[in-house]
Amino acid sequence: MEFLASVPVVLLLTVLIYVVAGRIVDLEVRVTERQLQKEGQAAIDATCSGSDSVP
């Protein structure tokens, strides 16, 4: 009977771990997207500013 009593606790902990892990992954994806956007914008700025000086 102790085993049956521990099943809901294990399920709750499993769900909690998945939720926390999902939020961490989502945060990492958002940070990575921002970094890629900044790098992409920097690359665009670098190429555009260089083309202005060409006659």
mmCIF file as gemmi writes it, N, C-alpha and C atoms, coordinates in Angstrom:
data_model
loop_
_atom_site.group_PDB
_atom_site.id
_atom_site.type_symbol
_atom_site.label_atom_id
_atom_site.label_alt_id
_atom_site.label_comp_id
_atom_site.label_asym_id
_atom_site.label_entity_id
_atom_site.label_seq_id
_atom_site.pdbx_PDB_ins_code
_atom_site.Cartn_x
_atom_site.Cartn_y
_atom_site.Cartn_z
_atom_site.occupancy
_atom_site.B_iso_or_equiv
_atom_site.pdbx_formal_charge
_atom_site.auth_seq_id
_atom_site.auth_asym_id
_atom_site.pdbx_PDB_model_num
ATOM 1 N N . MET Axp A 1 ? 0.813 -1.207 0 1 0 ? 1 A 1
ATOM 2 C CA . MET Axp A 1 ? 0 0 0 1 0 ? 1 A 1
ATOM 3 C C . MET Axp A 1 ? 0.851 1.263 0 1 0 ? 1 A 1
ATOM 4 N N . GLU Axp A 2 ? 2.039 1.184 0.583 1 0 ? 2 A 1
ATOM 5 C CA . GLU Axp A 2 ? 2.905 2.365 0.57 1 0 ? 2 A 1
ATOM 6 C C . GLU Axp A 2 ? 3.294 2.733 -0.855 1 0 ? 2 A 1
ATOM 7 N N . PHE Axp A 3 ? 3.452 1.723 -1.689 1 0 ? 3 A 1
ATOM 8 C CA . PHE Axp A 3 ? 3.809 1.98 -3.073 1 0 ? 3 A 1
ATOM 9 C C . PHE Axp A 3 ? 2.707 2.779 -3.774 1 0 ? 3 A 1
ATOM 10 N N . LEU Axp A 4 ? 1.463 2.402 -3.552 1 0 ? 4 A 1
ATOM 11 C CA . LEU Axp A 4 ? 0.35 3.109 -4.183 1 0 ? 4 A 1
ATOM 12 C C . LEU Axp A 4 ? 0.235 4.543 -3.676 1 0 ? 4 A 1
ATOM 13 N N . ALA Axp A 5 ? 0.618 4.77 -2.442 1 0 ? 5 A 1
ATOM 14 C CA . ALA Axp A 5 ? 0.548 6.12 -1.886 1 0 ? 5 A 1
ATOM 15 C C . ALA Axp A 5 ? 1.639 7.011 -2.472 1 0 ? 5 A 1
ATOM 16 N N . SER Axp A 6 ? 2.75 6.435 -2.872 1 0 ? 6 A 1
ATOM 17 C CA . SER Axp A 6 ? 3.854 7.237 -3.398 1 0 ? 6 A 1
ATOM 18 C C . SER Axp A 6 ? 3.704 7.534 -4.888 1 0 ? 6 A 1
ATOM 19 N N . VAL Axp A 7 ? 2.813 6.845 -5.582 1 0 ? 7 A 1
ATOM 20 C CA . VAL Axp A 7 ? 2.639 7.046 -7.02 1 0 ? 7 A 1
ATOM 21 C C . VAL Axp A 7 ? 2.217 8.484 -7.343 1 0 ? 7 A 1
ATOM 22 N N . PRO Axp A 8 ? 1.213 9.059 -6.676 1 0 ? 8 A 1
ATOM 23 C CA . PRO Axp A 8 ? 0.856 10.445 -7.002 1 0 ? 8 A 1
ATOM 24 C C . PRO Axp A 8 ? 1.994 11.433 -6.753 1 0 ? 8 A 1
ATOM 25 N N . VAL Axp A 9 ? 2.782 11.2 -5.731 1 0 ? 9 A 1
ATOM 26 C CA . VAL Axp A 9 ? 3.904 12.088 -5.428 1 0 ? 9 A 1
ATOM 27 C C . VAL Axp A 9 ? 4.938 12.019 -6.55 1 0 ? 9 A 1
ATOM 28 N N . VAL Axp A 10 ? 5.233 10.828 -7.006 1 0 ? 10 A 1
ATOM 29 C CA . VAL Axp A 10 ? 6.204 10.658 -8.089 1 0 ? 10 A 1
ATOM 30 C C . VAL Axp A 10 ? 5.678 11.302 -9.366 1 0 ? 10 A 1
ATOM 31 N N . LEU Axp A 11 ? 4.401 11.118 -9.66 1 0 ? 11 A 1
ATOM 32 C CA . LEU Axp A 11 ? 3.827 11.732 -10.851 1 0 ? 11 A 1
ATOM 33 C C . LEU Axp A 11 ? 3.862 13.251 -10.755 1 0 ? 11 A 1
ATOM 34 N N . LEU Axp A 12 ? 3.547 13.783 -9.597 1 0 ? 12 A 1
ATOM 35 C CA . LEU Axp A 12 ? 3.57 15.231 -9.406 1 0 ? 12 A 1
ATOM 36 C C . LEU Axp A 12 ? 4.983 15.776 -9.586 1 0 ? 12 A 1
ATOM 37 N N . LEU Axp A 13 ? 5.964 15.108 -9.015 1 0 ? 13 A 1
ATOM 38 C CA . LEU Axp A 13 ? 7.35 15.55 -9.167 1 0 ? 13 A 1
ATOM 39 C C . LEU Axp A 13 ? 7.794 15.469 -10.627 1 0 ? 13 A 1
ATOM 40 N N . THR Axp A 14 ? 7.382 14.419 -11.326 1 0 ? 14 A 1
ATOM 41 C CA . THR Axp A 14 ? 7.742 14.272 -12.735 1 0 ? 14 A 1
ATOM 42 C C . THR Axp A 14 ? 7.17 15.418 -13.559 1 0 ? 14 A 1
ATOM 43 N N . VAL Axp A 15 ? 5.905 15.735 -13.333 1 0 ? 15 A 1
ATOM 44 C CA . VAL Axp A 15 ? 5.269 16.833 -14.06 1 0 ? 15 A 1
ATOM 45 C C . VAL Axp A 15 ? 5.956 18.148 -13.729 1 0 ? 15 A 1
ATOM 46 N N . LEU Axp A 16 ? 6.274 18.354 -12.467 1 0 ? 16 A 1
ATOM 47 C CA . LEU Axp A 16 ? 6.946 19.58 -12.049 1 0 ? 16 A 1
ATOM 48 C C . LEU Axp A 16 ? 8.309 19.72 -12.724 1 0 ? 16 A 1
ATOM 49 N N . ILE Axp A 17 ? 9.048 18.627 -12.805 1 0 ? 17 A 1
ATOM 50 C CA . ILE Axp A 17 ? 10.361 18.657 -13.454 1 0 ? 17 A 1
ATOM 51 C C . ILE Axp A 17 ? 10.212 18.993 -14.935 1 0 ? 17 A 1
ATOM 52 N N . TYR Axp A 18 ? 9.215 18.391 -15.596 1 0 ? 18 A 1
ATOM 53 C CA . TYR Axp A 18 ? 8.998 18.686 -17.017 1 0 ? 18 A 1
ATOM 54 C C . TYR Axp A 18 ? 8.621 20.144 -17.235 1 0 ? 18 A 1
ATOM 55 N N . VAL Axp A 19 ? 7.794 20.695 -16.36 1 0 ? 19 A 1
ATOM 56 C CA . VAL Axp A 19 ? 7.382 22.093 -16.508 1 0 ? 19 A 1
ATOM 57 C C . VAL Axp A 19 ? 8.577 23.019 -16.329 1 0 ? 19 A 1
ATOM 58 N N . VAL Axp A 20 ? 9.37 22.78 -15.291 1 0 ? 20 A 1
ATOM 59 C CA . VAL Axp A 20 ? 10.538 23.628 -15.035 1 0 ? 20 A 1
ATOM 60 C C . VAL Axp A 20 ? 11.544 23.499 -16.175 1 0 ? 20 A 1
ATOM 61 N N . ALA Axp A 21 ? 11.786 22.286 -16.632 1 0 ? 21 A 1
ATOM 62 C CA . ALA Axp A 21 ? 12.725 22.082 -17.736 1 0 ? 21 A 1
ATOM 63 C C . ALA Axp A 21 ? 12.217 22.763 -19.008 1 0 ? 21 A 1
ATOM 64 N N . GLY Axp A 22 ? 10.931 22.696 -19.254 1 0 ? 22 A 1
ATOM 65 C CA . GLY Axp A 22 ? 10.36 23.347 -20.421 1 0 ? 22 A 1
ATOM 66 C C . GLY Axp A 22 ? 10.527 24.848 -20.378 1 0 ? 22 A 1
ATOM 67 N N . ARG Axp A 23 ? 10.357 25.439 -19.208 1 0 ? 23 A 1
ATOM 68 C CA . ARG Axp A 23 ? 10.528 26.886 -19.083 1 0 ? 23 A 1
ATOM 69 C C . ARG Axp A 23 ? 11.986 27.288 -19.269 1 0 ? 23 A 1
ATOM 70 N N . ILE Axp A 24 ? 12.895 26.469 -18.762 1 0 ? 24 A 1
ATOM 71 C CA . ILE Axp A 24 ? 14.323 26.764 -18.936 1 0 ? 24 A 1
ATOM 72 C C . ILE Axp A 24 ? 14.69 26.7 -20.412 1 0 ? 24 A 1
ATOM 73 N N . VAL Axp A 25 ? 14.214 25.677 -21.11 1 0 ? 25 A 1
ATOM 74 C CA . VAL Axp A 25 ? 14.513 25.547 -22.537 1 0 ? 25 A 1
ATOM 75 C C . VAL Axp A 25 ? 13.908 26.71 -23.309 1 0 ? 25 A 1
ATOM 76 N N . ASP Axp A 26 ? 12.676 27.099 -22.961 1 0 ? 26 A 1
ATOM 77 C CA . ASP Axp A 26 ? 12.029 28.229 -23.632 1 0 ? 26 A 1
ATOM 78 C C . ASP Axp A 26 ? 12.831 29.509 -23.426 1 0 ? 26 A 1
ATOM 79 N N . LEU Axp A 27 ? 13.319 29.717 -22.21 1 0 ? 27 A 1
ATOM 80 C CA . LEU Axp A 27 ? 14.127 30.906 -21.93 1 0 ? 27 A 1
ATOM 81 C C . LEU Axp A 27 ? 15.418 30.888 -22.732 1 0 ? 27 A 1
ATOM 82 N N . GLU Axp A 28 ? 16.061 29.72 -22.814 1 0 ? 28 A 1
ATOM 83 C CA . GLU Axp A 28 ? 17.291 29.599 -23.585 1 0 ? 28 A 1
ATOM 84 C C . GLU Axp A 28 ? 17.045 29.899 -25.063 1 0 ? 28 A 1
ATOM 85 N N . VAL Axp A 29 ? 15.922 29.423 -25.587 1 0 ? 29 A 1
ATOM 86 C CA . VAL Axp A 29 ? 15.598 29.669 -26.999 1 0 ? 29 A 1
ATOM 87 C C . VAL Axp A 29 ? 15.391 31.156 -27.23 1 0 ? 29 A 1
ATOM 88 N N . ARG Axp A 30 ? 14.705 31.82 -26.319 1 0 ? 30 A 1
ATOM 89 C CA . ARG Axp A 30 ? 14.479 33.26 -26.467 1 0 ? 30 A 1
ATOM 90 C C . ARG Axp A 30 ? 15.786 34.033 -26.446 1 0 ? 30 A 1
ATOM 91 N N . VAL Axp A 31 ? 16.681 33.679 -25.527 1 0 ? 31 A 1
ATOM 92 C CA . VAL Axp A 31 ? 17.98 34.358 -25.442 1 0 ? 31 A 1
ATOM 93 C C . VAL Axp A 31 ? 18.778 34.126 -26.717 1 0 ? 31 A 1
ATOM 94 N N . THR Axp A 32 ? 18.761 32.891 -27.216 1 0 ? 32 A 1
ATOM 95 C CA . THR Axp A 32 ? 19.49 32.568 -28.441 1 0 ? 32 A 1
ATOM 96 C C . THR Axp A 32 ? 18.918 33.339 -29.624 1 0 ? 32 A 1
ATOM 97 N N . GLU Axp A 33 ? 17.593 33.438 -29.714 1 0 ? 33 A 1
ATOM 98 C CA . GLU Axp A 33 ? 16.982 34.192 -30.807 1 0 ? 33 A 1
ATOM 99 C C . GLU Axp A 33 ? 17.392 35.66 -30.754 1 0 ? 33 A 1
ATOM 100 N N . ARG Axp A 34 ? 17.424 36.239 -29.563 1 0 ? 34 A 1
ATOM 101 C CA . ARG Axp A 34 ? 17.832 37.644 -29.436 1 0 ? 34 A 1
ATOM 102 C C . ARG Axp A 34 ? 19.277 37.833 -29.873 1 0 ? 34 A 1
ATOM 103 N N . GLN Axp A 35 ? 20.147 36.902 -29.472 1 0 ? 35 A 1
ATOM 104 C CA . GLN Axp A 35 ? 21.547 37.007 -29.854 1 0 ? 35 A 1
ATOM 105 C C . GLN Axp A 35 ? 21.703 36.899 -31.372 1 0 ? 35 A 1
ATOM 106 N N . LEU Axp A 36 ? 20.97 35.982 -31.978 1 0 ? 36 A 1
ATOM 107 C CA . LEU Axp A 36 ? 21.051 35.829 -33.432 1 0 ? 36 A 1
ATOM 108 C C . LEU Axp A 36 ? 20.514 37.066 -34.14 1 0 ? 36 A 1
ATOM 109 N N . GLN Axp A 37 ? 19.448 37.665 -33.601 1 0 ? 37 A 1
ATOM 110 C CA . GLN Axp A 37 ? 18.924 38.884 -34.208 1 0 ? 37 A 1
ATOM 111 C C . GLN Axp A 37 ? 19.93 40.016 -34.109 1 0 ? 37 A 1
ATOM 112 N N . LYS Axp A 38 ? 20.595 40.137 -32.959 1 0 ? 38 A 1
ATOM 113 C CA . LYS Axp A 38 ? 21.601 41.192 -32.8 1 0 ? 38 A 1
ATOM 114 C C . LYS Axp A 38 ? 22.765 40.976 -33.752 1 0 ? 38 A 1
ATOM 115 N N . GLU Axp A 39 ? 23.23 39.722 -33.858 1 0 ? 39 A 1
ATOM 116 C CA . GLU Axp A 39 ? 24.342 39.427 -34.757 1 0 ? 39 A 1
ATOM 117 C C . GLU Axp A 39 ? 23.937 39.658 -36.21 1 0 ? 39 A 1
ATOM 118 N N . GLY Axp A 40 ? 22.719 39.27 -36.552 1 0 ? 40 A 1
ATOM 119 C CA . GLY Axp A 40 ? 22.24 39.484 -37.909 1 0 ? 40 A 1
ATOM 120 C C . GLY Axp A 40 ? 22.12 40.962 -38.228 1 0 ? 40 A 1
ATOM 121 N N . GLN Axp A 41 ? 21.621 41.735 -37.279 1 0 ? 41 A 1
ATOM 122 C CA . GLN Axp A 41 ? 21.492 43.178 -37.487 1 0 ? 41 A 1
ATOM 123 C C . GLN Axp A 41 ? 22.872 43.82 -37.591 1 0 ? 41 A 1
ATOM 124 N N . ALA Axp A 42 ? 23.824 43.35 -36.798 1 0 ? 42 A 1
ATOM 125 C CA . ALA Axp A 42 ? 25.18 43.886 -36.869 1 0 ? 42 A 1
ATOM 126 C C . ALA Axp A 42 ? 25.801 43.574 -38.232 1 0 ? 42 A 1
ATOM 127 N N . ALA Axp A 43 ? 25.533 42.381 -38.739 1 0 ? 43 A 1
ATOM 128 C CA . ALA Axp A 43 ? 26.064 42.019 -40.054 1 0 ? 43 A 1
ATOM 129 C C . ALA Axp A 43 ? 25.425 42.873 -41.144 1 0 ? 43 A 1
ATOM 130 N N . ILE Axp A 44 ? 24.126 43.107 -41.029 1 0 ? 44 A 1
ATOM 131 C CA . ILE Axp A 44 ? 23.434 43.953 -42.013 1 0 ? 44 A 1
ATOM 132 C C . ILE Axp A 44 ? 23.981 45.369 -41.95 1 0 ? 44 A 1
ATOM 133 N N . ASP Axp A 45 ? 24.155 45.882 -40.74 1 0 ? 45 A 1
ATOM 134 C CA . ASP Axp A 45 ? 24.691 47.238 -40.588 1 0 ? 45 A 1
ATOM 135 C C . ASP Axp A 45 ? 26.1 47.344 -41.176 1 0 ? 45 A 1
ATOM 136 N N . ALA Axp A 46 ? 26.907 46.309 -40.949 1 0 ? 46 A 1
ATOM 137 C CA . ALA Axp A 46 ? 28.282 46.337 -41.445 1 0 ? 46 A 1
ATOM 138 C C . ALA Axp A 46 ? 28.303 46.312 -42.972 1 0 ? 46 A 1
ATOM 139 N N . THR Axp A 47 ? 27.462 45.51 -43.578 1 0 ? 47 A 1
ATOM 140 C CA . THR Axp A 47 ? 27.475 45.44 -45.044 1 0 ? 47 A 1
ATOM 141 C C . THR Axp A 47 ? 26.843 46.673 -45.65 1 0 ? 47 A 1
ATOM 142 N N . CYS Axp A 48 ? 25.822 47.199 -45.04 1 0 ? 48 A 1
ATOM 143 C CA . CYS Axp A 48 ? 25.162 48.389 -45.6 1 0 ? 48 A 1
ATOM 144 C C . CYS Axp A 48 ? 26.044 49.63 -45.464 1 0 ? 48 A 1
ATOM 145 N N . SER Axp A 49 ? 26.73 49.777 -44.348 1 0 ? 49 A 1
ATOM 146 C CA . SER Axp A 49 ? 27.559 50.957 -44.162 1 0 ? 49 A 1
ATOM 147 C C . SER Axp A 49 ? 28.765 50.917 -45.117 1 0 ? 49 A 1
ATOM 148 N N . GLY Axp A 50 ? 29.245 49.736 -45.446 1 0 ? 50 A 1
ATOM 149 C CA . GLY Axp A 50 ? 30.341 49.598 -46.379 1 0 ? 50 A 1
ATOM 150 C C . GLY Axp A 50 ? 29.931 49.929 -47.791 1 0 ? 50 A 1
ATOM 151 N N . SER Axp A 51 ? 28.704 49.632 -48.149 1 0 ? 51 A 1
ATOM 152 C CA . SER Axp A 51 ? 28.257 49.878 -49.53 1 0 ? 51 A 1
ATOM 153 C C . SER Axp A 51 ? 27.981 51.364 -49.767 1 0 ? 51 A 1
ATOM 154 N N . ASP Axp A 52 ? 27.816 52.158 -48.701 1 0 ? 52 A 1
ATOM 155 C CA . ASP Axp A 52 ? 27.562 53.595 -48.876 1 0 ? 52 A 1
ATOM 156 C C . ASP Axp A 52 ? 28.789 54.32 -49.405 1 0 ? 52 A 1
ATOM 157 N N . SER Axp A 53 ? 29.992 53.805 -49.07 1 0 ? 53 A 1
ATOM 158 C CA . SER Axp A 53 ? 31.204 54.508 -49.476 1 0 ? 53 A 1
ATOM 159 C C . SER Axp A 53 ? 31.628 54.155 -50.889 1 0 ? 53 A 1
ATOM 160 N N . VAL Axp A 54 ? 30.982 53.151 -51.506 1 0 ? 54 A 1
ATOM 161 C CA . VAL Axp A 54 ? 31.334 52.779 -52.879 1 0 ? 54 A 1
ATOM 162 C C . VAL Axp A 54 ? 30.703 53.776 -53.839 1 0 ? 54 A 1
ATOM 163 N N . PRO Axp A 55 ? 31.499 54.338 -54.757 1 0 ? 55 A 1
ATOM 164 C CA . PRO Axp A 55 ? 30.949 55.334 -55.698 1 0 ? 55 A 1
ATOM 165 C C . PRO Axp A 55 ? 30.014 54.719 -56.733 1 0 ? 55 A 1
